[in-house]
Amino acid sequence: MNTRKNCLPVSAVIVHFRTFELTQMAVWSLKSHYPDMDLVVVENNSSDGSLDKLLQLADTVDKVSILPMDKHVHHGPGMNAGILKCHNEWVLICDSDCIVYRPGVIETMFSEISDNTYMVGEMHKLDKNGFFADSRTDPVINYIHPHFALVRKNFYTKLPPFEKHGAPCLNNEIQARNMGFDLIDFPVVKYVYHIERGTVDKFGYGLGIAGQKLKINKFLNRISGAFRK
């Protein structure tokens, strides 16, 4: 039933951190639609026994490999490590709290690409710090959210890597546009259920002082907006 999907030049990456049940669902979901797709699960040094569970999962599901991190590198660098591990032209980055509920999502995403396409995914409007834009935001940045997105690897390696940040692809995507690459908006929600904040709600972003500064800036933006109303 799925043989027509096996020739897609795409691998997948899921970054895992201490949410094995969610990651397991994401793996089963992807592999039920794309059983022959190579899938790399980046184990982000969970230190809670997750690695053993993931290795057992990889033993029972074909073409799943586990990439353990020596330390917790956070989501952006975790995606970077997974992308560099993949061998196909395209990499699907998928959050551990995503469930594919409708067939044909990757094929439909591929129908949108051209020779100059770098990323395909759901576009959000952000400010320069990675927060959602509002009517006062200038400039507004069109941002492909990485919860479920296709990335062309040979373009990716020419750009700054995904980083430790609440919007880990922001600088990467800005530079991609500066280099003339295309980023394509795609209605991911029509195919994928995103639980959202599965890891963040449980463990936070872990962005340290920089993260606290961003939260303060967001709070100040809200206050200033309230006074301008």
Secondary structure as a PSIPRED ss2 file (coil, helix, strand):
# PSIPRED VFORMAT (PSIPRED V4.0)

   1 M C   1.000  0.000  0.000
   2 N C   1.000  0.000  0.000
   3 T H   0.000  1.000  0.000
   4 R H   0.000  1.000  0.000
   5 K H   0.000  1.000  0.000
   6 N C   1.000  0.000  0.000
   7 C C   1.000  0.000  0.000
   8 L C   1.000  0.000  0.000
   9 P C   1.000  0.000  0.000
  10 V E   0.000  0.000  1.000
  11 S E   0.000  0.000  1.000
  12 A E   0.000  0.000  1.000
  13 V E   0.000  0.000  1.000
  14 I E   0.000  0.000  1.000
  15 V E   0.000  0.000  1.000
  16 H E   0.000  0.000  1.000
  17 F C   1.000  0.000  0.000
  18 R C   1.000  0.000  0.000
  19 T C   1.000  0.000  0.000
  20 F H   0.000  1.000  0.000
  21 E H   0.000  1.000  0.000
  22 L H   0.000  1.000  0.000
  23 T H   0.000  1.000  0.000
  24 Q H   0.000  1.000  0.000
  25 M H   0.000  1.000  0.000
  26 A H   0.000  1.000  0.000
  27 V H   0.000  1.000  0.000
  28 W H   0.000  1.000  0.000
  29 S H   0.000  1.000  0.000
  30 L H   0.000  1.000  0.000
  31 K H   0.000  1.000  0.000
  32 S H   0.000  1.000  0.000
  33 H H   0.000  1.000  0.000
  34 Y C   1.000  0.000  0.000
  35 P C   1.000  0.000  0.000
  36 D C   1.000  0.000  0.000
  37 M C   1.000  0.000  0.000
  38 D C   1.000  0.000  0.000
  39 L E   0.000  0.000  1.000
  40 V E   0.000  0.000  1.000
  41 V E   0.000  0.000  1.000
  42 V E   0.000  0.000  1.000
  43 E E   0.000  0.000  1.000
  44 N C   1.000  0.000  0.000
  45 N C   1.000  0.000  0.000
  46 S C   1.000  0.000  0.000
  47 S C   1.000  0.000  0.000
  48 D C   1.000  0.000  0.000
  49 G C   1.000  0.000  0.000
  50 S H   0.000  1.000  0.000
  51 L H   0.000  1.000  0.000
  52 D H   0.000  1.000  0.000
  53 K H   0.000  1.000  0.000
  54 L H   0.000  1.000  0.000
  55 L H   0.000  1.000  0.000
  56 Q H   0.000  1.000  0.000
  57 L H   0.000  1.000  0.000
  58 A H   0.000  1.000  0.000
  59 D H   0.000  1.000  0.000
  60 T H   0.000  1.000  0.000
  61 V C   1.000  0.000  0.000
  62 D C   1.000  0.000  0.000
  63 K C   1.000  0.000  0.000
  64 V E   0.000  0.000  1.000
  65 S E   0.000  0.000  1.000
  66 I E   0.000  0.000  1.000
  67 L E   0.000  0.000  1.000
  68 P E   0.000  0.000  1.000
  69 M C   1.000  0.000  0.000
  70 D C   1.000  0.000  0.000
  71 K C   1.000  0.000  0.000
  72 H C   1.000  0.000  0.000
  73 V C   1.000  0.000  0.000
  74 H C   1.000  0.000  0.000
  75 H H   0.000  1.000  0.000
  76 G H   0.000  1.000  0.000
  77 P H   0.000  1.000  0.000
  78 G H   0.000  1.000  0.000
  79 M H   0.000  1.000  0.000
  80 N H   0.000  1.000  0.000
  81 A H   0.000  1.000  0.000
  82 G H   0.000  1.000  0.000
  83 I H   0.000  1.000  0.000
  84 L H   0.000  1.000  0.000
  85 K H   0.000  1.000  0.000
  86 C C   1.000  0.000  0.000
  87 H C   1.000  0.000  0.000
  88 N C   1.000  0.000  0.000
  89 E C   1.000  0.000  0.000
  90 W E   0.000  0.000  1.000
  91 V E   0.000  0.000  1.000
  92 L E   0.000  0.000  1.000
  93 I E   0.000  0.000  1.000
  94 C E   0.000  0.000  1.000
  95 D C   1.000  0.000  0.000
  96 S C   1.000  0.000  0.000
  97 D C   1.000  0.000  0.000
  98 C E   0.000  0.000  1.000
  99 I E   0.000  0.000  1.000
 100 V E   0.000  0.000  1.000
 101 Y C   1.000  0.000  0.000
 102 R C   1.000  0.000  0.000
 103 P C   1.000  0.000  0.000
 104 G C   1.000  0.000  0.000
 105 V H   0.000  1.000  0.000
 106 I H   0.000  1.000  0.000
 107 E H   0.000  1.000  0.000
 108 T H   0.000  1.000  0.000
 109 M H   0.000  1.000  0.000
 110 F H   0.000  1.000  0.000
 111 S C   1.000  0.000  0.000
 112 E C   1.000  0.000  0.000
 113 I C   1.000  0.000  0.000
 114 S C   1.000  0.000  0.000
 115 D C   1.000  0.000  0.000
 116 N C   1.000  0.000  0.000
 117 T E   0.000  0.000  1.000
 118 Y E   0.000  0.000  1.000
 119 M E   0.000  0.000  1.000
 120 V E   0.000  0.000  1.000
 121 G E   0.000  0.000  1.000
 122 E C   1.000  0.000  0.000
 123 M E   0.000  0.000  1.000
 124 H E   0.000  0.000  1.000
 125 K E   0.000  0.000  1.000
 126 L E   0.000  0.000  1.000
 127 D C   1.000  0.000  0.000
 128 K C   1.000  0.000  0.000
 129 N C   1.000  0.000  0.000
 130 G C   1.000  0.000  0.000
 131 F C   1.000  0.000  0.000
 132 F E   0.000  0.000  1.000
 133 A C   1.000  0.000  0.000
 134 D C   1.000  0.000  0.000
 135 S C   1.000  0.000  0.000
 136 R C   1.000  0.000  0.000
 137 T C   1.000  0.000  0.000
 138 D C   1.000  0.000  0.000
 139 P C   1.000  0.000  0.000
 140 V C   1.000  0.000  0.000
 141 I E   0.000  0.000  1.000
 142 N E   0.000  0.000  1.000
 143 Y E   0.000  0.000  1.000
 144 I E   0.000  0.000  1.000
 145 H C   1.000  0.000  0.000
 146 P C   1.000  0.000  0.000
 147 H C   1.000  0.000  0.000
 148 F E   0.000  0.000  1.000
 149 A E   0.000  0.000  1.000
 150 L E   0.000  0.000  1.000
 151 V E   0.000  0.000  1.000
 152 R E   0.000  0.000  1.000
 153 K H   0.000  1.000  0.000
 154 N H   0.000  1.000  0.000
 155 F H   0.000  1.000  0.000
 156 Y H   0.000  1.000  0.000
 157 T C   1.000  0.000  0.000
 158 K C   1.000  0.000  0.000
 159 L C   1.000  0.000  0.000
 160 P C   1.000  0.000  0.000
 161 P C   1.000  0.000  0.000
 162 F C   1.000  0.000  0.000
 163 E C   1.000  0.000  0.000
 164 K C   1.000  0.000  0.000
 165 H C   1.000  0.000  0.000
 166 G C   1.000  0.000  0.000
 167 A C   1.000  0.000  0.000
 168 P C   1.000  0.000  0.000
 169 C C   1.000  0.000  0.000
 170 L H   0.000  1.000  0.000
 171 N H   0.000  1.000  0.000
 172 N H   0.000  1.000  0.000
 173 E H   0.000  1.000  0.000
 174 I H   0.000  1.000  0.000
 175 Q H   0.000  1.000  0.000
 176 A H   0.000  1.000  0.000
 177 R H   0.000  1.000  0.000
 178 N H   0.000  1.000  0.000
 179 M C   1.000  0.000  0.000
 180 G C   1.000  0.000  0.000
 181 F C   1.000  0.000  0.000
 182 D E   0.000  0.000  1.000
 183 L E   0.000  0.000  1.000
 184 I E   0.000  0.000  1.000
 185 D E   0.000  0.000  1.000
 186 F C   1.000  0.000  0.000
 187 P C   1.000  0.000  0.000
 188 V H   0.000  1.000  0.000
 189 V H   0.000  1.000  0.000
 190 K H   0.000  1.000  0.000
 191 Y C   1.000  0.000  0.000
 192 V E   0.000  0.000  1.000
 193 Y E   0.000  0.000  1.000
 194 H E   0.000  0.000  1.000
 195 I C   1.000  0.000  0.000
 196 E C   1.000  0.000  0.000
 197 R C   1.000  0.000  0.000
 198 G C   1.000  0.000  0.000
 199 T C   1.000  0.000  0.000
 200 V H   0.000  1.000  0.000
 201 D H   0.000  1.000  0.000
 202 K H   0.000  1.000  0.000
 203 F H   0.000  1.000  0.000
 204 G C   1.000  0.000  0.000
 205 Y C   1.000  0.000  0.000
 206 G C   1.000  0.000  0.000
 207 L C   1.000  0.000  0.000
 208 G H   0.000  1.000  0.000
 209 I H   0.000  1.000  0.000
 210 A H   0.000  1.000  0.000
 211 G H   0.000  1.000  0.000
 212 Q H   0.000  1.000  0.000
 213 K H   0.000  1.000  0.000
 214 L H   0.000  1.000  0.000
 215 K H   0.000  1.000  0.000
 216 I H   0.000  1.000  0.000
 217 N H   0.000  1.000  0.000
 218 K H   0.000  1.000  0.000
 219 F H   0.000  1.000  0.000
 220 L H   0.000  1.000  0.000
 221 N H   0.000  1.000  0.000
 222 R H   0.000  1.000  0.000
 223 I H   0.000  1.000  0.000
 224 S H   0.000  1.000  0.000
 225 G H   0.000  1.000  0.000
 226 A H   0.000  1.000  0.000
 227 F H   0.000  1.000  0.000
 228 R H   0.000  1.000  0.000
 229 K C   1.000  0.000  0.000
